[in-house]
Amino acid sequence: IKIFKKKFKLKNKFTAIYSGTLGYKHDINFFLDLAKEYKEVSFIISSKGSFADEINNKKKEFKIKNLTIIDWINYKDFSSFLSIADFYIVLLNKDAANFAVPSKIYSYLLMKKYILASMPKDNLGSKNITYFSSGYVSEPNNNKILYQNFNKIINNIKSKKKILNKYNL
């Protein structure tokens, strides 16, 4: 865990992780927009392929410093990698919602941290996030609700960290 924190220079920052494939069912501008809006958060995307490359190219073009694209994480290191996050990101567009449930949701649920999801609320993954009270779901392209949910997560994490620091936990 310390190795990942040091590698990504995560001291005193909030960290959000997206780990998984990126493709036509994902809006890659989603990550760029979040990183531009929330500079106090380090966003780490673990993915590979042309969509990850496109995000990386746009990140450089727009000089976004709080977004990091990395290759796949070795399975034996995966839980350590996920543990450095304060919360996780899941996204799925409406067209894919009828046939896809992002399996990463189940990995994220096991880590017992918040999930920020942008996906149809009638998708099974969204229903699980809501059922287990593990995060917040907004419909795709509803940035107003997405940002409200993002702020709820950040405020909840701040409150939790404040309590933990108060009692030296």
Accessible surface in RSA format (square Angstrom, percent):
REM  Atomic radii and reference values for relative SASA: ProtOr
REM  Chains: A
REM  Algorithm: Lee & Richards
REM  Probe-radius: 1.40
REM  Slices: 20
REM RES _ NUM      All-atoms   Total-Side   Main-Chain    Non-polar    All polar
REM                ABS   REL    ABS   REL    ABS   REL    ABS   REL    ABS   REL
RES ILE A   1   100.11  57.0  75.22  56.0  24.89  60.0  75.22  54.2  24.89  67.5
RES LYS A   2   177.36  86.5 171.72 105.4   5.64  13.4 115.78 104.2  61.58  65.6
RES ILE A   3   139.12  79.2 134.65 100.3   4.47  10.8 138.13  99.5   1.00   2.7
RES PHE A   4    23.78  11.9  23.78  14.7   0.00   0.0  23.78  14.4   0.00   0.0
RES LYS A   5   100.37  49.0  98.44  60.4   1.93   4.6  43.22  38.9  57.15  60.9
RES LYS A   6   171.39  83.6 155.83  95.6  15.56  37.1 108.04  97.2  63.36  67.5
RES LYS A   7   128.40  62.6 100.13  61.4  28.27  67.3  68.38  61.5  60.02  63.9
RES PHE A   8    27.23  13.6   8.06   5.0  19.16  49.9  13.61   8.3  13.61  39.0
RES LYS A   9   165.84  80.9 152.48  93.6  13.35  31.8 106.84  96.2  59.00  62.8
RES LEU A  10    12.12   6.8   4.23   3.0   7.90  19.8   4.74   3.3   7.38  19.9
RES LYS A  11   176.02  85.9 152.16  93.4  23.87  56.8 105.07  94.6  70.96  75.6
RES ASN A  12   142.10  98.0  95.20  92.0  46.89 112.9  39.93  96.1 102.17  98.8
RES LYS A  13    91.46  44.6  80.96  49.7  10.51  25.0  46.49  41.8  44.97  47.9
RES PHE A  14    24.99  12.5  24.87  15.4   0.12   0.3  24.87  15.1   0.12   0.3
RES THR A  15     2.36   1.7   2.36   2.4   0.00   0.0   0.00   0.0   2.36   3.6
RES ALA A  16     0.43   0.4   0.00   0.0   0.43   1.0   0.00   0.0   0.43   1.1
RES ILE A  17     0.02   0.0   0.00   0.0   0.02   0.0   0.02   0.0   0.00   0.0
RES TYR A  18     1.68   0.8   1.03   0.6   0.65   1.7   0.97   0.7   0.71   0.9
RES SER A  19     9.61   8.1   6.19   8.3   3.42   7.9   0.11   0.2   9.50  13.3
RES GLY A  20    13.55  16.7   0.00   N/A  13.55  16.7  13.55  37.2   0.00   0.0
RES THR A  21    80.93  57.6  78.54  79.6   2.39   5.7  62.73  84.3  18.21  27.5
RES LEU A  22    15.96   8.9   0.64   0.5  15.32  38.5   0.80   0.6  15.16  40.8
RES GLY A  23    16.06  19.8   0.00   N/A  16.06  19.8  15.76  43.3   0.29   0.7
RES TYR A  24   198.13  92.5 176.70 100.5  21.42  55.8 134.01 100.7  64.12  79.0
RES LYS A  25    75.40  36.8  71.73  44.0   3.67   8.7  29.51  26.6  45.89  48.9
RES HIS A  26    15.71   8.6   3.90   2.7  11.81  30.2   2.09   2.2  13.62  15.9
RES ASP A  27    65.78  46.1  57.95  57.7   7.83  18.5  32.47  76.4  33.31  33.2
RES ILE A  28    16.17   9.2  14.57  10.9   1.60   3.8  14.57  10.5   1.60   4.3
RES ASN A  29    63.51  43.8  63.51  61.4   0.00   0.0  12.44  29.9  51.07  49.4
RES PHE A  30    16.62   8.3  11.58   7.2   5.04  13.1  16.23   9.8   0.40   1.1
RES PHE A  31     0.95   0.5   0.90   0.6   0.04   0.1   0.90   0.5   0.04   0.1
RES LEU A  32     2.11   1.2   2.11   1.5   0.00   0.0   2.11   1.5   0.00   0.0
RES ASP A  33    55.51  38.9  52.23  52.0   3.29   7.8  13.13  30.9  42.39  42.3
RES LEU A  34     0.71   0.4   0.71   0.5   0.00   0.0   0.71   0.5   0.00   0.0
RES ALA A  35     0.38   0.4   0.00   0.0   0.38   0.9   0.00   0.0   0.38   1.0
RES LYS A  36    85.53  41.7  76.37  46.9   9.16  21.8  47.64  42.9  37.89  40.4
RES GLU A  37   104.01  59.7  78.74  59.6  25.27  60.2   7.65  14.8  96.35  78.7
RES TYR A  38    15.45   7.2  15.45   8.8   0.00   0.0  12.67   9.5   2.78   3.4
RES LYS A  39   146.93  71.7 131.88  80.9  15.04  35.8 108.22  97.4  38.70  41.2
RES GLU A  40    85.33  49.0  71.65  54.2  13.69  32.6  52.83 102.2  32.50  26.5
RES VAL A  41     0.28   0.2   0.00   0.0   0.28   0.7   0.28   0.2   0.00   0.0
RES SER A  42    10.25   8.7  10.25  13.7   0.00   0.0   7.30  15.5   2.96   4.1
RES PHE A  43     2.25   1.1   1.84   1.1   0.41   1.1   1.84   1.1   0.41   1.2
RES ILE A  44     2.11   1.2   1.35   1.0   0.76   1.8   1.35   1.0   0.76   2.1
RES ILE A  45     1.14   0.6   1.14   0.8   0.00   0.0   1.14   0.8   0.00   0.0
RES SER A  46     0.45   0.4   0.45   0.6   0.00   0.0   0.00   0.0   0.45   0.6
RES SER A  47     3.20   2.7   0.04   0.1   3.16   7.3   0.00   0.0   3.20   4.5
RES LYS A  48   127.93  62.4 109.90  67.4  18.03  42.9  64.96  58.5  62.97  67.1
RES GLY A  49    34.34  42.3   0.00   N/A  34.34  42.3  32.31  88.7   2.03   4.5
RES SER A  50    83.83  70.8  68.63  91.6  15.20  35.0  50.45 107.4  33.38  46.8
RES PHE A  51    43.11  21.6  41.87  25.9   1.24   3.2  42.58  25.8   0.53   1.5
RES ALA A  52     2.75   2.5   2.20   3.4   0.56   1.3   2.44   3.4   0.32   0.8
RES ASP A  53    84.95  59.5  83.03  82.6   1.92   4.5  21.97  51.7  62.98  62.8
RES GLU A  54    70.99  40.8  68.03  51.5   2.95   7.0  23.83  46.1  47.15  38.5
RES ILE A  55     0.00   0.0   0.00   0.0   0.00   0.0   0.00   0.0   0.00   0.0
RES ASN A  56    40.08  27.6  40.08  38.7   0.00   0.0   2.24   5.4  37.83  36.6
RES ASN A  57    93.25  64.3  87.06  84.1   6.19  14.9  25.09  60.4  68.16  65.9
RES LYS A  58    56.91  27.8  56.86  34.9   0.05   0.1  30.56  27.5  26.35  28.1
RES LYS A  59    42.20  20.6  41.98  25.8   0.22   0.5   9.56   8.6  32.64  34.8
RES LYS A  60   132.37  64.6 114.42  70.2  17.94  42.7  77.60  69.8  54.77  58.3
RES GLU A  61   121.47  69.7  92.54  70.0  28.93  68.9  45.41  87.8  76.07  62.1
RES PHE A  62    97.69  48.9  73.45  45.5  24.24  63.1  78.67  47.7  19.02  54.4
RES LYS A  63   164.78  80.4 143.02  87.8  21.75  51.8 100.09  90.1  64.69  68.9
RES ILE A  64    12.02   6.8   5.07   3.8   6.94  16.7   9.12   6.6   2.90   7.9
RES LYS A  65   188.26  91.8 155.15  95.2  33.11  78.8 112.91 101.6  75.35  80.3
RES ASN A  66    16.91  11.7  11.50  11.1   5.41  13.0  12.68  30.5   4.23   4.1
RES LEU A  67     0.18   0.1   0.00   0.0   0.18   0.4   0.00   0.0   0.18   0.5
RES THR A  68    47.03  33.5  47.03  47.7   0.00   0.0  22.35  30.0  24.69  37.3
RES ILE A  69    31.11  17.7   9.05   6.7  22.06  53.2   9.05   6.5  22.06  59.9
RES ILE A  70    25.32  14.4  18.07  13.5   7.25  17.5  25.32  18.2   0.00   0.0
RES ASP A  71    78.66  55.1  67.09  66.8  11.56  27.3  36.52  85.9  42.14  42.0
RES TRP A  72   112.69  45.2  94.00  45.5  18.69  43.9  80.38  42.9  32.31  52.4
RES ILE A  73    30.12  17.1  12.57   9.4  17.55  42.3  13.87  10.0  16.25  44.1
RES ASN A  74    86.96  60.0  70.04  67.7  16.92  40.7  25.94  62.4  61.02  59.0
RES TYR A  75   194.53  90.8 181.23 103.1  13.31  34.6 135.27 101.7  59.26  73.1
RES LYS A  76   162.57  79.3 129.51  79.5  33.06  78.7 100.24  90.2  62.32  66.4
RES ASP A  77    47.81  33.5  47.52  47.3   0.29   0.7   2.66   6.3  45.15  45.0
RES PHE A  78    47.43  23.7  47.43  29.4   0.00   0.0  47.43  28.8   0.00   0.0
RES SER A  79    69.01  58.3  65.75  87.8   3.26   7.5  37.06  78.9  31.95  44.8
RES SER A  80    36.84  31.1  34.75  46.4   2.09   4.8   6.18  13.2  30.66  43.0
RES PHE A  81     0.00   0.0   0.00   0.0   0.00   0.0   0.00   0.0   0.00   0.0
RES LEU A  82     2.89   1.6   2.89   2.1   0.00   0.0   2.89   2.0   0.00   0.0
RES SER A  83    27.25  23.0  18.05  24.1   9.20  21.2  18.05  38.4   9.20  12.9
RES ILE A  84     9.19   5.2   0.00   0.0   9.19  22.1   0.53   0.4   8.66  23.5
RES ALA A  85     1.28   1.2   0.00   0.0   1.28   2.9   0.01   0.0   1.27   3.4
RES ASP A  86    26.65  18.7  19.72  19.6   6.92  16.4   3.45   8.1  23.20  23.1
RES PHE A  87     0.10   0.0   0.10   0.1   0.00   0.0   0.10   0.1   0.00   0.0
RES TYR A  88     0.00   0.0   0.00   0.0   0.00   0.0   0.00   0.0   0.00   0.0
RES ILE A  89     2.33   1.3   2.33   1.7   0.00   0.0   2.33   1.7   0.00   0.0
RES VAL A  90     0.30   0.2   0.30   0.3   0.00   0.0   0.30   0.3   0.00   0.0
RES LEU A  91     7.69   4.3   6.15   4.4   1.53   3.9   6.15   4.3   1.53   4.1
RES LEU A  92     2.29   1.3   0.34   0.2   1.95   4.9   1.46   1.0   0.83   2.2
RES ASN A  93    43.25  29.8  40.45  39.1   2.80   6.7  24.13  58.1  19.12  18.5
RES LYS A  94   122.13  59.6 112.14  68.8   9.99  23.8  59.37  53.4  62.76  66.9
RES ASP A  95   122.86  86.1 104.24 103.7  18.63  44.0  35.63  83.9  87.23  87.0
RES ALA A  96     2.68   2.5   2.29   3.5   0.39   0.9   2.68   3.8   0.00   0.0
RES ALA A  97    12.26  11.3   4.28   6.6   7.99  18.2   4.33   6.1   7.94  21.0
RES ASN A  98   142.95  98.6 106.10 102.5  36.86  88.7  29.55  71.1 113.41 109.6
RES PHE A  99   158.91  79.5 121.16  75.0  37.74  98.2 130.58  79.2  28.32  81.1
RES ALA A 100    17.58  16.2  12.52  19.3   5.06  11.5  16.75  23.6   0.83   2.2
RES VAL A 101    57.57  37.9  35.41  32.1  22.16  53.4  35.46  30.8  22.11  60.0
RES PRO A 102    15.12  11.0   5.26   4.8   9.86  35.8  15.12  12.5   0.00   0.0
RES SER A 103    86.39  73.0  78.65 105.0   7.74  17.8  43.74  93.2  42.65  59.7
RES LYS A 104    29.06  14.2  23.94  14.7   5.12  12.2  12.70  11.4  16.35  17.4
RES ILE A 105     0.00   0.0   0.00   0.0   0.00   0.0   0.00   0.0   0.00   0.0
RES TYR A 106    91.15  42.6  89.61  51.0   1.54   4.0  82.83  62.2   8.32  10.3
RES SER A 107    36.28  30.7  31.96  42.7   4.32   9.9   6.41  13.6  29.87  41.8
RES TYR A 108     0.03   0.0   0.03   0.0   0.00   0.0   0.03   0.0   0.00   0.0
RES LEU A 109    32.64  18.2  21.73  15.5  10.91  27.4  22.81  16.0   9.83  26.5
RES LEU A 110   145.52  81.0 125.58  89.8  19.94  50.1 127.56  89.6  17.96  48.3
RES MET A 111    45.67  23.7  30.83  20.4  14.84  35.3  19.01  16.2  26.66  35.3
RES LYS A 112   178.82  87.2 149.96  92.0  28.85  68.7 103.27  92.9  75.55  80.5
RES LYS A 113    58.44  28.5  49.02  30.1   9.42  22.4  45.62  41.1  12.82  13.7
RES TYR A 114    61.19  28.6  59.77  34.0   1.42   3.7  33.46  25.1  27.73  34.2
RES ILE A 115     0.00   0.0   0.00   0.0   0.00   0.0   0.00   0.0   0.00   0.0
RES LEU A 116     0.00   0.0   0.00   0.0   0.00   0.0   0.00   0.0   0.00   0.0
RES ALA A 117     0.00   0.0   0.00   0.0   0.00   0.0   0.00   0.0   0.00   0.0
RES SER A 118     8.61   7.3   8.08  10.8   0.54   1.2   0.00   0.0   8.61  12.1
RES MET A 119     0.00   0.0   0.00   0.0   0.00   0.0   0.00   0.0   0.00   0.0
RES PRO A 120     8.60   6.3   8.60   7.8   0.00   0.0   8.60   7.1   0.00   0.0
RES LYS A 121   111.29  54.3 102.97  63.2   8.32  19.8  54.78  49.3  56.52  60.2
RES ASP A 122   105.14  73.6  87.86  87.4  17.28  40.9  39.92  93.9  65.22  65.0
RES ASN A 123     4.83   3.3   0.72   0.7   4.11   9.9   4.11   9.9   0.72   0.7
RES LEU A 124   100.88  56.2  95.47  68.3   5.41  13.6  96.20  67.6   4.68  12.6
RES GLY A 125     0.00   0.0   0.00   N/A   0.00   0.0   0.00   0.0   0.00   0.0
RES SER A 126     1.48   1.3   1.29   1.7   0.19   0.4   1.47   3.1   0.01   0.0
RES LYS A 127   112.14  54.7 106.11  65.1   6.04  14.4  60.36  54.3  51.78  55.2
RES ASN A 128    26.55  18.3  26.55  25.7   0.00   0.0   0.35   0.9  26.20  25.3
RES ILE A 129     0.09   0.1   0.09   0.1   0.00   0.0   0.09   0.1   0.00   0.0
RES THR A 130    92.68  65.9  81.40  82.5  11.27  26.9  69.14  92.9  23.53  35.6
RES TYR A 131   171.38  80.0 144.50  82.2  26.87  69.9 104.17  78.3  67.21  82.9
RES PHE A 132   114.97  57.5  92.57  57.3  22.40  58.3  97.24  59.0  17.73  50.7
RES SER A 133    98.51  83.2  67.75  90.4  30.76  70.9  42.93  91.4  55.58  77.9
RES SER A 134    17.69  14.9  11.01  14.7   6.68  15.4  17.67  37.6   0.02   0.0
RES GLY A 135    15.80  19.5   0.00   N/A  15.80  19.5   0.69   1.9  15.11  33.8
RES TYR A 136    61.47  28.7  58.39  33.2   3.08   8.0  38.15  28.7  23.32  28.7
RES VAL A 137    14.02   9.2   3.78   3.4  10.24  24.7   3.78   3.3  10.24  27.8
RES SER A 138     0.16   0.1   0.00   0.0   0.16   0.4   0.16   0.3   0.00   0.0
RES GLU A 139    57.37  32.9  55.93  42.3   1.45   3.4  34.65  67.0  22.73  18.6
RES PRO A 140    13.29   9.7   7.73   7.0   5.56  20.2   8.08   6.7   5.20  32.3
RES ASN A 141   128.41  88.6  94.25  91.1  34.16  82.3  31.64  76.2  96.77  93.5
RES ASN A 142    58.19  40.1  51.50  49.8   6.69  16.1  14.17  34.1  44.01  42.5
RES ASN A 143    69.56  48.0  66.54  64.3   3.02   7.3  15.85  38.1  53.71  51.9
RES LYS A 144   150.75  73.5 138.06  84.7  12.69  30.2  88.38  79.6  62.37  66.4
RES ILE A 145    58.28  33.2  58.28  43.4   0.00   0.0  58.28  42.0   0.00   0.0
RES LEU A 146     6.10   3.4   6.10   4.4   0.00   0.0   6.10   4.3   0.00   0.0
RES TYR A 147    51.77  24.2  51.77  29.5   0.00   0.0  42.22  31.7   9.56  11.8
RES GLN A 148    78.22  43.7  74.47  54.4   3.74   8.9  31.18  66.4  47.04  35.7
RES ASN A 149     6.75   4.7   6.75   6.5   0.00   0.0   0.00   0.0   6.75   6.5
RES PHE A 150     0.14   0.1   0.02   0.0   0.11   0.3   0.13   0.1   0.01   0.0
RES ASN A 151    68.44  47.2  67.77  65.5   0.68   1.6  18.83  45.3  49.62  48.0
RES LYS A 152    97.81  47.7  93.51  57.4   4.30  10.2  56.41  50.8  41.40  44.1
RES ILE A 153     0.03   0.0   0.03   0.0   0.00   0.0   0.03   0.0   0.00   0.0
RES ILE A 154     6.92   3.9   6.92   5.2   0.00   0.0   6.92   5.0   0.00   0.0
RES ASN A 155    83.99  57.9  82.01  79.3   1.98   4.8  24.37  58.6  59.62  57.6
RES ASN A 156    51.08  35.2  46.15  44.6   4.93  11.9   6.57  15.8  44.51  43.0
RES ILE A 157     8.61   4.9   8.61   6.4   0.00   0.0   8.61   6.2   0.00   0.0
RES LYS A 158   105.74  51.6  99.27  60.9   6.47  15.4  54.63  49.2  51.11  54.4
RES SER A 159    62.77  53.0  57.69  77.0   5.08  11.7  30.68  65.3  32.09  45.0
RES LYS A 160   114.52  55.9 110.28  67.7   4.24  10.1  66.76  60.1  47.76  50.9
RES LYS A 161    77.36  37.7  76.53  47.0   0.83   2.0  57.50  51.8  19.87  21.2
RES LYS A 162   156.60  76.4 149.69  91.8   6.91  16.5  97.45  87.7  59.15  63.0
RES ILE A 163   101.74  57.9 101.13  75.3   0.61   1.5 101.74  73.3   0.00   0.0
RES LEU A 164    62.63  34.9  62.63  44.8   0.00   0.0  62.63  44.0   0.00   0.0
RES ASN A 165   109.05  75.2  94.98  91.8  14.07  33.9  27.24  65.6  81.81  79.1
RES LYS A 166   151.83  74.1 119.19  73.1  32.64  77.7  81.15  73.0  70.68  75.3
RES TYR A 167   130.95  61.1 113.12  64.4  17.82  46.4  85.44  64.2  45.51  56.1
RES ASN A 168   140.30  96.7 107.09 103.5  33.21  80.0  34.04  81.9 106.26 102.7
RES LEU A 169   147.02  81.9  93.24  66.7  53.77 135.2 122.84  86.3  24.17  65.1
END  Absolute sums over single chains surface
CHAIN  1 A     9935.8       8483.6       1452.3       5592.5       4343.3
END  Absolute sums over all chains
TOTAL          9935.8       8483.6       1452.3       5592.5       4343.3
